[in-house]
Amino acid sequence: MVESGPGVVRHPEQRFDLDPNQDWEASVNRIVKRVLIPCGYEVERLSRVPYLCQGDVGSPFFHLDDAVFVLKSKEDQPKDG
């Protein structure tokens, strides 16, 4: 979901089939195997980075783990032979 203005919420057009009880590493592996590889990408680099967002009454902000991927198209790879 993305807030795009006061009272305006946009929901995702597609959802990843992720288990909310899995840890970060398992979720990233699932995205790579089920989304990126089938779309023709290879992961060159992966970083785990903090994502800070506005909090609520109980906390001034929330800290979430995010993933930043550097991808390479499999089509760009040299062909053998």
Stockholm file with secondary structure:
# STOCKHOLM 1.0

chainA/1-81         MVESGPGVVRHPEQRFDLDPNQDWEASVNRIVKRVLIPCGYEVERLSRVPYLCQGDVGSPFFHLDDAVFVLKSKEDQPKDG
#=GR chainA/1-81 SS CEECSTTCEECCSSCCCCCTTSCHHHHHHHHIIIIITTTTEEEEEEEEEEEEEEEETTEEEEEEEEEEEEEEEGGGSCCCC
#=GC SS_cons        CEECSTTCEECCSSCCCCCTTSCHHHHHHHHIIIIITTTTEEEEEEEEEEEEEEEETTEEEEEEEEEEEEEEEGGGSCCCC
//
